[in-house]
Amino acid sequence: MIELLQYLGKTTRVGFTKLGRGTYFLLQTISGIASVLLRPRLLINQMYSIGVLSFLIIIISGLFVGMVLGLQGYYILSDFGAEETLGVMVAASLVRELGPVVSALLFAGRAGSALTAEIGLMKATEQLSGMEMMAVDPIKRIITPRFLAGLLSMPLLAALFSTVGILGGDMVGIGLLGVDEGAYWSQMQAKLDFQDDIINGVIKSIVFGFVTTWIALFEGYDAIPTSEGVSRATTRTVVNSAFSILGLDFILTALMFGDN
Amino acid sequence: MDNSVNSPNSLVSVRNLSFSRGNKKIFNNISLDFERGKITAIMGPSGTGKTTLLKLIGGQLIPEQGSITVDGQNVHKLRRAELYTLRKRMGMLFQSGALLTDMSVFDNVAFPLREHTSLTESMIRTLVLMKLQAVGLRGARNLMPNELSGGMARRIALARAIALDPMMILYDEPFTGQDPISLGALVHLIKSLNNTLGLTSIIVSHDVRETSAIADYIYLISEGRCVDHGTPSQIQKSASEWVQQFMTGAADGPVHFHYPAKDYADDLLSSGKRY
Protein backbone atom coordinates (compact mmCIF):
# COMPACT_ATOMS: atom_id res chain seq x y z
CA MET A 1 0.00 0.00 0.00
CA ILE A 2 2.79 2.37 1.03
CA GLU A 3 4.68 1.38 -2.09
CA LEU A 4 1.69 2.20 -4.25
CA LEU A 5 1.39 5.61 -2.60
CA GLN A 6 5.10 6.18 -3.08
CA TYR A 7 4.82 5.21 -6.72
CA LEU A 8 1.84 7.51 -7.25
CA GLY A 9 3.58 10.36 -5.48
CA LYS A 10 6.74 9.93 -7.48
CA THR A 11 4.92 9.68 -10.80
CA THR A 12 2.89 12.79 -10.04
CA ARG A 13 5.97 14.73 -8.97
CA VAL A 14 7.91 13.67 -12.08
CA GLY A 15 4.92 14.52 -14.27
CA PHE A 16 4.49 17.99 -12.81
CA THR A 17 8.22 18.70 -12.98
CA LYS A 18 8.17 17.82 -16.65
CA LEU A 19 5.10 19.98 -17.23
CA GLY A 20 6.91 22.85 -15.53
CA ARG A 21 10.01 22.39 -17.67
CA GLY A 22 7.81 22.14 -20.75
CA THR A 23 6.00 25.36 -19.93
CA TYR A 24 9.25 27.21 -19.31
CA PHE A 25 10.57 25.86 -22.59
CA LEU A 26 7.42 27.07 -24.36
CA LEU A 27 7.77 30.57 -22.88
CA GLN A 28 11.40 30.74 -23.97
CA THR A 29 10.39 29.56 -27.44
CA ILE A 30 7.66 32.18 -27.75
CA SER A 31 10.01 34.91 -26.56
CA GLY A 32 12.18 34.20 -29.61
CA ILE A 33 9.42 34.85 -32.16
CA ALA A 34 10.37 38.49 -32.77
CA SER A 35 13.96 37.61 -33.65
CA VAL A 36 12.80 34.87 -36.04
CA LEU A 37 10.46 37.27 -37.85
CA LEU A 38 13.46 39.48 -38.53
CA ARG A 39 15.13 36.53 -40.26
CA PRO A 40 12.33 35.05 -42.39
CA ARG A 41 14.78 32.78 -44.20
CA LEU A 42 15.02 30.53 -41.10
CA LEU A 43 11.23 30.25 -41.02
CA ILE A 44 10.90 29.57 -44.74
CA ASN A 45 13.46 26.74 -44.59
CA GLN A 46 11.51 25.12 -41.77
CA MET A 47 8.13 25.66 -43.45
CA TYR A 48 9.60 23.71 -46.34
CA SER A 49 10.85 20.75 -44.34
CA ILE A 50 7.89 20.61 -41.94
CA GLY A 51 5.05 21.71 -44.23
CA VAL A 52 5.92 21.16 -47.87
CA LEU A 53 7.54 17.78 -47.31
CA SER A 54 4.31 16.62 -45.60
CA PHE A 55 2.25 17.36 -48.74
CA LEU A 56 2.42 13.86 -50.17
CA ILE A 57 1.15 12.01 -47.10
CA ILE A 58 -1.56 14.66 -46.53
CA ILE A 59 -2.78 14.63 -50.15
CA ILE A 60 -2.88 10.84 -50.50
CA SER A 61 -4.54 10.33 -47.11
CA GLY A 62 -7.02 13.14 -47.74
CA LEU A 63 -7.97 11.65 -51.08
CA PHE A 64 -8.64 8.20 -49.65
CA VAL A 65 -10.52 9.49 -46.61
CA GLY A 66 -12.74 11.58 -48.94
CA MET A 67 -13.34 8.62 -51.24
CA VAL A 68 -14.33 6.37 -48.33
CA LEU A 69 -16.64 9.10 -46.98
CA GLY A 70 -18.22 9.29 -50.45
CA LEU A 71 -18.87 5.55 -50.50
CA GLN A 72 -20.12 5.16 -46.93
CA GLY A 73 -22.16 8.34 -47.08
CA TYR A 74 -23.80 7.31 -50.33
CA TYR A 75 -24.89 3.89 -48.99
CA ILE A 76 -26.51 5.41 -45.90
CA LEU A 77 -28.01 8.51 -47.53
CA SER A 78 -29.41 6.57 -50.48
CA ASP A 79 -31.49 4.48 -48.03
CA PHE A 80 -33.35 7.68 -47.22
CA GLY A 81 -33.28 8.95 -50.77
CA ALA A 82 -31.03 11.78 -49.63
CA GLU A 83 -27.96 11.04 -51.72
CA GLU A 84 -28.00 14.61 -53.02
CA THR A 85 -26.83 15.80 -49.61
CA LEU A 86 -23.69 13.68 -50.01
CA GLY A 87 -21.65 16.85 -50.62
CA VAL A 88 -22.78 18.32 -47.30
CA MET A 89 -21.95 15.15 -45.42
CA VAL A 90 -18.51 14.75 -46.95
CA ALA A 91 -17.57 18.41 -46.56
CA ALA A 92 -18.92 18.85 -43.04
CA SER A 93 -17.20 15.70 -41.75
CA LEU A 94 -13.94 16.79 -43.30
CA VAL A 95 -13.96 20.47 -42.42
CA ARG A 96 -15.24 20.04 -38.87
CA GLU A 97 -13.52 16.85 -37.75
CA LEU A 98 -11.53 14.63 -40.03
CA GLY A 99 -9.51 17.38 -41.69
CA PRO A 100 -8.05 18.87 -38.53
CA VAL A 101 -7.84 15.60 -36.57
CA VAL A 102 -6.50 13.17 -39.16
CA SER A 103 -4.08 15.66 -40.65
CA ALA A 104 -2.81 16.48 -37.13
CA LEU A 105 -2.29 12.77 -36.40
CA LEU A 106 -0.43 12.37 -39.69
CA PHE A 107 1.55 15.54 -38.95
CA ALA A 108 2.59 14.15 -35.56
CA GLY A 109 3.76 10.94 -37.22
CA ARG A 110 5.51 12.56 -40.16
CA ALA A 111 6.84 15.93 -38.94
CA GLY A 112 6.60 15.65 -35.13
CA SER A 113 8.69 12.49 -34.93
CA ALA A 114 11.26 13.99 -37.32
CA LEU A 115 11.52 17.14 -35.18
CA THR A 116 12.05 15.16 -31.97
CA ALA A 117 14.69 12.94 -33.56
CA GLU A 118 16.47 15.91 -35.10
CA ILE A 119 16.59 17.99 -31.92
CA GLY A 120 17.41 14.95 -29.77
CA LEU A 121 20.33 14.01 -32.01
CA MET A 122 21.54 17.59 -32.11
CA LYS A 123 21.62 17.46 -28.34
CA ALA A 124 23.35 14.06 -28.30
CA THR A 125 26.05 15.24 -30.71
CA GLU A 126 26.65 18.42 -28.65
CA GLN A 127 25.46 20.68 -31.48
CA LEU A 128 23.13 22.57 -29.13
CA SER A 129 25.87 22.92 -26.52
CA GLY A 130 28.29 24.01 -29.23
CA MET A 131 25.89 26.69 -30.35
CA GLU A 132 25.54 27.98 -26.80
CA MET A 133 29.31 28.22 -26.53
CA MET A 134 29.34 30.22 -29.77
CA ALA A 135 26.98 32.65 -28.01
CA VAL A 136 24.07 31.62 -30.23
CA ASP A 137 20.88 30.84 -28.34
CA PRO A 138 19.75 27.40 -29.60
CA ILE A 139 16.15 28.14 -28.62
CA LYS A 140 15.99 31.20 -30.84
CA ARG A 141 18.09 29.78 -33.66
CA ILE A 142 16.76 26.20 -33.79
CA ILE A 143 13.58 25.79 -31.75
CA THR A 144 11.52 28.93 -32.41
CA PRO A 145 11.68 28.77 -36.25
CA ARG A 146 10.50 25.15 -36.11
CA PHE A 147 7.76 26.01 -33.66
CA LEU A 148 6.44 28.83 -35.81
CA ALA A 149 6.70 26.69 -38.93
CA GLY A 150 4.67 23.91 -37.28
CA LEU A 151 2.08 26.38 -36.04
CA LEU A 152 1.62 27.93 -39.50
CA SER A 153 1.84 24.69 -41.48
CA MET A 154 -0.81 22.76 -39.57
CA PRO A 155 -3.89 24.79 -40.60
CA LEU A 156 -2.66 24.91 -44.18
CA LEU A 157 -2.13 21.16 -44.24
CA ALA A 158 -5.58 20.59 -42.69
CA ALA A 159 -7.13 22.83 -45.35
CA LEU A 160 -5.31 20.88 -48.05
CA PHE A 161 -6.49 17.61 -46.52
CA SER A 162 -10.13 18.75 -46.48
CA THR A 163 -9.97 20.14 -50.01
CA VAL A 164 -8.49 16.98 -51.47
CA GLY A 165 -10.96 14.93 -49.42
CA ILE A 166 -13.93 16.83 -50.89
CA LEU A 167 -12.54 16.19 -54.36
CA GLY A 168 -12.16 12.48 -53.43
CA GLY A 169 -15.83 12.44 -52.39
CA ASP A 170 -16.68 14.09 -55.71
CA MET A 171 -14.75 11.43 -57.65
CA VAL A 172 -16.56 8.55 -55.96
CA GLY A 173 -19.97 10.17 -55.45
CA ILE A 174 -20.39 11.81 -58.85
CA GLY A 175 -17.97 9.84 -61.00
CA LEU A 176 -18.67 6.36 -59.69
CA LEU A 177 -22.07 6.37 -58.00
CA GLY A 178 -23.84 8.91 -60.17
CA VAL A 179 -24.84 11.60 -57.65
CA ASP A 180 -25.90 14.80 -59.36
CA GLU A 181 -22.93 17.14 -59.64
CA GLY A 182 -24.95 20.34 -59.23
CA ALA A 183 -26.64 18.98 -56.11
CA TYR A 184 -23.32 17.81 -54.59
CA TRP A 185 -21.75 21.25 -54.83
CA SER A 186 -24.75 23.53 -54.32
CA GLN A 187 -26.00 21.68 -51.23
CA MET A 188 -22.50 21.93 -49.84
CA GLN A 189 -22.36 25.65 -50.47
CA ALA A 190 -25.80 26.22 -48.99
CA LYS A 191 -25.40 24.18 -45.83
CA LEU A 192 -21.82 24.81 -44.77
CA ASP A 193 -21.38 27.87 -42.61
CA PHE A 194 -18.18 29.89 -42.81
CA GLN A 195 -18.07 30.72 -39.10
CA ASP A 196 -19.44 27.48 -37.61
CA ASP A 197 -17.69 25.04 -39.87
CA ILE A 198 -14.67 26.50 -41.55
CA ILE A 199 -13.41 28.90 -38.88
CA ASN A 200 -13.99 26.34 -36.13
CA GLY A 201 -12.05 23.77 -38.13
CA VAL A 202 -9.20 26.20 -38.61
CA ILE A 203 -9.15 27.00 -34.87
CA LYS A 204 -8.92 23.29 -34.12
CA SER A 205 -6.02 22.79 -36.48
CA ILE A 206 -4.15 25.78 -35.03
CA VAL A 207 -4.57 24.31 -31.54
CA PHE A 208 -3.42 20.88 -32.73
CA GLY A 209 -0.45 22.38 -34.55
CA PHE A 210 0.54 24.32 -31.43
CA VAL A 211 0.33 21.30 -29.13
CA THR A 212 1.93 18.80 -31.50
CA THR A 213 4.88 21.03 -32.37
CA TRP A 214 5.39 21.96 -28.73
CA ILE A 215 5.39 18.30 -27.65
CA ALA A 216 7.74 17.29 -30.49
CA LEU A 217 10.26 20.06 -29.83
CA PHE A 218 10.19 19.70 -26.07
CA GLU A 219 10.59 15.91 -26.18
CA GLY A 220 13.62 16.34 -28.42
CA TYR A 221 15.13 19.09 -26.27
CA ASP A 222 14.44 17.16 -23.06
CA ALA A 223 15.58 13.77 -24.44
CA ILE A 224 18.30 11.79 -22.69
CA PRO A 225 21.18 12.31 -25.14
CA THR A 226 21.73 8.65 -26.09
CA SER A 227 20.35 6.53 -28.95
CA GLU A 228 17.86 4.90 -26.60
CA GLY A 229 16.85 8.24 -25.10
CA VAL A 230 16.16 9.75 -28.51
CA SER A 231 14.21 6.69 -29.66
CA ARG A 232 12.02 6.81 -26.54
CA ALA A 233 11.47 10.53 -26.94
CA THR A 234 10.35 10.02 -30.54
CA THR A 235 7.85 7.40 -29.45
CA ARG A 236 6.56 9.67 -26.68
CA THR A 237 6.07 12.47 -29.19
CA VAL A 238 3.78 10.38 -31.39
CA VAL A 239 1.85 8.83 -28.49
CA ASN A 240 1.43 12.02 -26.45
CA SER A 241 0.52 14.04 -29.54
CA ALA A 242 -2.16 11.51 -30.51
CA PHE A 243 -3.66 11.59 -27.00
CA SER A 244 -3.57 15.38 -26.88
CA ILE A 245 -5.12 15.76 -30.33
CA LEU A 246 -7.99 13.38 -29.62
CA GLY A 247 -8.60 14.72 -26.11
CA LEU A 248 -8.50 18.35 -27.20
CA ASP A 249 -10.72 17.56 -30.17
CA PHE A 250 -13.44 16.34 -27.83
CA ILE A 251 -13.15 19.44 -25.65
CA LEU A 252 -13.10 21.83 -28.60
CA THR A 253 -16.02 20.08 -30.29
CA ALA A 254 -18.03 20.27 -27.08
CA LEU A 255 -17.26 24.00 -26.78
CA MET A 256 -17.96 24.78 -30.44
CA PHE A 257 -20.93 22.61 -31.24
CA GLY A 258 -22.22 21.75 -27.76
CA ASP A 259 -25.10 24.23 -27.67
CA ASN A 260 -26.52 23.33 -31.10
CA MET B 1 48.63 20.35 -0.58
CA ASP B 2 47.97 24.00 -1.15
CA ASN B 3 46.47 24.22 -4.57
CA SER B 4 45.76 27.91 -4.77
CA VAL B 5 48.13 29.66 -7.07
CA ASN B 6 47.76 33.39 -7.31
CA SER B 7 49.02 34.79 -10.52
CA PRO B 8 48.44 38.39 -11.54
CA ASN B 9 48.70 37.42 -15.18
CA SER B 10 45.94 34.83 -15.20
CA LEU B 11 43.14 35.09 -17.72
CA VAL B 12 40.96 32.50 -16.04
CA SER B 13 41.01 31.84 -12.35
CA VAL B 14 39.02 29.24 -10.52
CA ARG B 15 38.65 29.84 -6.80
CA ASN B 16 37.50 27.31 -4.19
CA LEU B 17 35.24 25.59 -6.68
CA SER B 18 32.92 22.81 -5.56
CA PHE B 19 30.51 20.96 -7.81
CA SER B 20 28.51 17.75 -7.40
CA ARG B 21 26.49 15.52 -9.69
CA GLY B 22 23.87 13.72 -7.66
CA ASN B 23 25.71 12.42 -4.62
CA LYS B 24 29.07 12.39 -6.34
CA LYS B 25 31.38 15.24 -5.52
CA ILE B 26 33.11 16.14 -8.79
CA PHE B 27 35.17 19.08 -7.47
CA ASN B 28 35.95 19.71 -3.86
CA ASN B 29 37.24 23.19 -3.13
CA ILE B 30 39.61 23.37 -6.07
CA SER B 31 41.56 26.47 -7.21
CA LEU B 32 43.32 26.78 -10.55
CA ASP B 33 44.91 29.57 -12.59
CA PHE B 34 45.28 29.79 -16.34
CA GLU B 35 47.89 32.25 -17.52
CA ARG B 36 47.46 34.53 -20.50
CA GLY B 37 49.17 33.44 -23.69
CA LYS B 38 50.03 30.01 -22.32
CA ILE B 39 48.80 26.49 -22.93
CA THR B 40 47.60 25.07 -19.66
CA ALA B 41 46.53 21.44 -19.46
CA ILE B 42 44.18 19.79 -17.04
CA MET B 43 44.91 16.10 -16.84
CA GLY B 44 43.45 13.28 -14.87
CA PRO B 45 41.77 9.90 -15.18
CA SER B 46 38.47 9.49 -17.07
CA GLY B 47 35.46 10.55 -15.09
CA THR B 48 37.23 13.16 -12.96
CA GLY B 49 35.06 15.92 -14.37
CA LYS B 50 37.50 17.51 -16.78
CA THR B 51 34.77 18.26 -19.33
CA THR B 52 32.56 19.49 -16.49
CA LEU B 53 35.27 22.02 -15.63
CA LEU B 54 35.21 23.39 -19.19
CA LYS B 55 31.42 23.67 -19.01
CA LEU B 56 31.75 25.53 -15.72
CA ILE B 57 34.27 27.94 -17.25
CA GLY B 58 31.95 28.47 -20.23
CA GLY B 59 29.05 29.21 -17.90
CA GLN B 60 26.98 26.23 -19.05
CA LEU B 61 26.95 24.79 -15.54
CA ILE B 62 26.68 26.62 -12.24
CA PRO B 63 29.04 25.76 -9.36
CA GLU B 64 27.75 25.01 -5.87
CA GLN B 65 30.50 27.05 -4.30
CA GLY B 66 33.39 29.18 -5.38
CA SER B 67 33.87 31.42 -8.36
CA ILE B 68 35.31 31.40 -11.83
CA THR B 69 36.57 34.64 -13.34
CA VAL B 70 37.41 35.03 -16.99
CA ASP B 71 39.25 38.21 -17.96
CA GLY B 72 38.18 39.83 -14.71
CA GLN B 73 34.48 38.91 -15.03
CA ASN B 74 32.81 36.47 -12.68
CA VAL B 75 31.20 34.07 -15.18
CA HIS B 76 28.31 33.07 -12.94
CA LYS B 77 27.36 36.58 -11.89
CA LEU B 78 26.92 37.79 -15.47
CA ARG B 79 23.53 38.37 -17.00
CA ARG B 80 22.64 36.30 -20.03
CA ALA B 81 23.54 39.00 -22.57
CA GLU B 82 26.85 39.67 -20.83
CA LEU B 83 27.64 35.97 -20.71
CA TYR B 84 26.97 35.73 -24.45
CA THR B 85 29.28 38.70 -25.08
CA LEU B 86 31.99 36.94 -23.08
CA ARG B 87 31.40 33.67 -24.94
CA LYS B 88 32.04 35.40 -28.25
CA ARG B 89 35.59 35.83 -27.00
CA MET B 90 35.91 32.16 -26.02
CA GLY B 91 36.24 29.33 -28.48
CA MET B 92 35.47 25.78 -27.50
CA LEU B 93 36.49 22.64 -29.31
CA PHE B 94 34.19 19.78 -28.39
CA GLN B 95 35.39 16.20 -28.38
CA SER B 96 33.00 15.30 -31.21
CA GLY B 97 33.62 18.55 -33.06
CA ALA B 98 29.91 19.43 -32.67
CA LEU B 99 29.68 20.60 -36.29
CA LEU B 100 26.18 21.42 -37.49
CA THR B 101 25.35 18.42 -39.64
CA ASP B 102 22.94 20.18 -41.98
CA MET B 103 25.56 22.65 -43.23
CA SER B 104 28.69 22.32 -45.34
CA VAL B 105 32.16 22.85 -43.91
CA PHE B 106 32.19 26.39 -45.31
CA ASP B 107 28.84 27.29 -43.73
CA ASN B 108 29.91 25.79 -40.42
CA VAL B 109 32.95 28.03 -40.23
CA ALA B 110 30.91 30.98 -41.47
CA PHE B 111 28.18 30.30 -38.88
CA PRO B 112 29.54 32.43 -36.00
CA LEU B 113 30.45 35.22 -38.42
CA ARG B 114 26.97 35.28 -39.93
CA GLU B 115 25.31 35.13 -36.50
CA HIS B 116 27.39 37.81 -34.82
CA THR B 117 28.63 40.20 -37.48
CA SER B 118 27.08 42.08 -40.36
CA LEU B 119 29.99 41.46 -42.72
CA THR B 120 29.28 41.13 -46.41
CA GLU B 121 29.33 37.66 -47.95
CA SER B 122 32.56 38.41 -49.80
CA MET B 123 34.30 39.37 -46.55
CA ILE B 124 32.91 36.30 -44.84
CA ARG B 125 34.26 34.20 -47.71
CA THR B 126 37.73 35.67 -47.30
CA LEU B 127 37.71 35.15 -43.53
CA VAL B 128 36.41 31.58 -43.77
CA LEU B 129 39.05 30.67 -46.35
CA MET B 130 41.75 32.16 -44.11
CA LYS B 131 40.58 30.14 -41.12
CA LEU B 132 40.33 26.99 -43.22
CA GLN B 133 43.80 27.62 -44.63
CA ALA B 134 45.10 27.90 -41.06
CA VAL B 135 43.90 24.36 -40.30
CA GLY B 136 44.96 23.07 -43.74
CA LEU B 137 41.48 22.23 -44.99
CA ARG B 138 40.68 25.02 -47.44
CA GLY B 139 40.16 22.36 -50.10
CA ALA B 140 37.46 20.62 -48.03
CA ARG B 141 35.14 23.62 -47.87
CA ASN B 142 32.33 22.01 -49.89
CA LEU B 143 32.22 18.73 -47.97
CA MET B 144 29.43 17.94 -45.55
CA PRO B 145 30.29 16.97 -41.94
CA ASN B 146 29.37 13.32 -42.55
CA GLU B 147 32.03 13.14 -45.26
CA LEU B 148 34.84 14.14 -42.87
CA SER B 149 37.12 11.88 -40.88
CA GLY B 150 37.23 12.39 -37.11
CA GLY B 151 40.49 14.33 -37.32
CA MET B 152 39.25 16.55 -40.12
CA ALA B 153 36.02 17.29 -38.23
CA ARG B 154 38.05 18.41 -35.25
CA ARG B 155 40.21 20.67 -37.39
CA ILE B 156 37.13 22.23 -39.00
CA ALA B 157 35.66 22.75 -35.54
CA LEU B 158 38.93 24.43 -34.60
CA ALA B 159 38.65 26.73 -37.61
CA ARG B 160 35.11 27.58 -36.47
CA ALA B 161 36.31 28.18 -32.91
CA ILE B 162 38.85 30.77 -34.11
CA ALA B 163 36.43 32.41 -36.57
CA LEU B 164 35.66 35.32 -34.27
CA ASP B 165 39.32 35.67 -33.19
CA PRO B 166 38.72 34.71 -29.56
CA MET B 167 41.06 35.44 -26.68
CA MET B 168 41.04 31.84 -25.51
CA ILE B 169 40.17 28.34 -26.65
CA LEU B 170 38.95 25.49 -24.49
CA TYR B 171 39.88 22.07 -25.88
CA ASP B 172 37.89 19.06 -24.71
CA GLU B 173 39.99 15.90 -25.18
CA PRO B 174 41.41 17.04 -28.54
CA PHE B 175 43.64 13.97 -28.99
CA THR B 176 41.22 11.14 -28.21
CA GLY B 177 40.72 8.58 -30.95
CA GLN B 178 43.04 10.10 -33.53
CA ASP B 179 45.38 8.27 -35.86
CA PRO B 180 49.08 9.22 -35.48
CA ILE B 181 49.08 11.62 -38.43
CA SER B 182 45.92 13.51 -37.36
CA LEU B 183 47.29 13.52 -33.85
CA GLY B 184 50.53 15.11 -35.00
CA ALA B 185 48.60 17.67 -37.03
CA LEU B 186 46.42 18.61 -34.05
CA VAL B 187 49.34 18.90 -31.63
CA HIS B 188 51.14 21.13 -34.10
CA LEU B 189 48.01 23.21 -34.78
CA ILE B 190 47.17 23.84 -31.14
CA LYS B 191 50.70 24.99 -30.43
CA SER B 192 51.08 27.14 -33.53
CA LEU B 193 47.61 28.75 -33.21
CA ASN B 194 48.32 29.58 -29.61
CA ASN B 195 51.59 31.29 -30.51
CA THR B 196 50.61 33.02 -33.75
CA LEU B 197 47.20 34.28 -32.61
CA GLY B 198 48.33 35.10 -29.08
CA LEU B 199 45.64 32.89 -27.60
CA THR B 200 45.29 31.38 -24.19
CA SER B 201 44.59 27.67 -24.43
CA ILE B 202 43.10 25.33 -21.88
CA ILE B 203 43.40 21.67 -22.80
CA VAL B 204 41.56 18.95 -21.00
CA SER B 205 43.12 15.60 -21.77
CA HIS B 206 44.40 12.30 -20.50
CA ASP B 207 46.88 11.81 -23.33
CA VAL B 208 50.06 12.30 -21.36
CA ARG B 209 52.65 12.33 -24.12
CA GLU B 210 50.93 14.74 -26.52
CA THR B 211 49.75 17.09 -23.82
CA SER B 212 53.10 17.25 -22.03
CA ALA B 213 54.75 18.04 -25.36
CA ILE B 214 52.89 21.33 -25.83
CA ALA B 215 51.63 22.40 -22.41
CA ASP B 216 53.35 25.19 -20.53
CA TYR B 217 51.72 24.22 -17.26
CA ILE B 218 49.85 21.13 -16.10
CA TYR B 219 47.27 20.53 -13.37
CA LEU B 220 46.67 16.93 -12.39
CA ILE B 221 43.21 16.36 -11.03
CA SER B 222 41.81 13.29 -9.39
CA GLU B 223 38.74 12.70 -7.23
CA GLY B 224 37.81 16.34 -7.08
CA ARG B 225 41.19 17.60 -5.94
CA CYS B 226 44.29 18.97 -7.56
CA VAL B 227 46.91 16.28 -6.96
CA ASP B 228 49.86 18.14 -8.42
CA HIS B 229 50.70 21.05 -10.66
CA GLY B 230 53.73 22.44 -12.39
CA THR B 231 55.54 22.59 -15.70
CA PRO B 232 55.71 19.29 -17.60
CA SER B 233 59.29 18.66 -16.43
CA GLN B 234 58.35 19.36 -12.81
CA ILE B 235 55.43 16.93 -13.09
CA GLN B 236 57.66 14.24 -14.64
CA LYS B 237 59.91 14.50 -11.61
CA SER B 238 57.08 14.49 -9.09
CA ALA B 239 57.69 12.47 -5.96
CA SER B 240 54.04 11.42 -5.76
CA GLU B 241 53.49 7.75 -6.60
CA TRP B 242 50.06 8.52 -8.00
CA VAL B 243 51.50 11.11 -10.38
CA GLN B 244 54.20 8.68 -11.47
CA GLN B 245 51.60 5.98 -12.13
CA PHE B 246 49.47 8.37 -14.16
CA MET B 247 52.35 9.77 -16.20
CA THR B 248 53.86 6.38 -17.00
CA GLY B 249 50.59 4.51 -17.36
CA ALA B 250 51.52 1.66 -14.97
CA ALA B 251 48.70 -0.88 -14.61
CA ASP B 252 48.95 -1.13 -10.85
CA GLY B 253 50.02 1.32 -8.17
CA PRO B 254 48.16 3.68 -5.87
CA VAL B 255 45.25 3.32 -8.31
CA HIS B 256 44.56 -0.39 -8.16
CA PHE B 257 43.99 -2.55 -11.18
CA HIS B 258 41.08 -4.29 -9.46
CA TYR B 259 37.77 -2.68 -8.71
CA PRO B 260 37.13 -3.02 -4.95
CA ALA B 261 35.74 -6.49 -4.20
CA LYS B 262 35.75 -9.06 -1.42
CA ASP B 263 38.53 -11.59 -1.13
CA TYR B 264 39.02 -13.54 -4.37
CA ALA B 265 39.27 -17.03 -2.78
CA ASP B 266 36.23 -16.42 -0.55
CA ASP B 267 34.31 -15.18 -3.53
CA LEU B 268 35.06 -18.28 -5.61
CA LEU B 269 34.23 -20.65 -2.77
CA SER B 270 30.94 -19.06 -1.79
CA SER B 271 28.98 -21.36 -4.12
CA GLY B 272 25.21 -21.55 -4.18
CA LYS B 273 24.71 -17.83 -4.65
CA ARG B 274 24.25 -16.56 -8.13
CA TYR B 275 26.23 -13.39 -7.65
Interface residues (C-beta under 8 A of the other chain):
Chain A: M122 T125 E126 Q127 S129 G130 M131 E132 M133 M134 A135 V136 D137 R141
Chain B: K55 G58 Q60 Y84 T85 R87 K88 M90 G91 M92 F94 Q95 S96 A98 L99 L100 T101 F111 P112 E115 H116 A157 R160
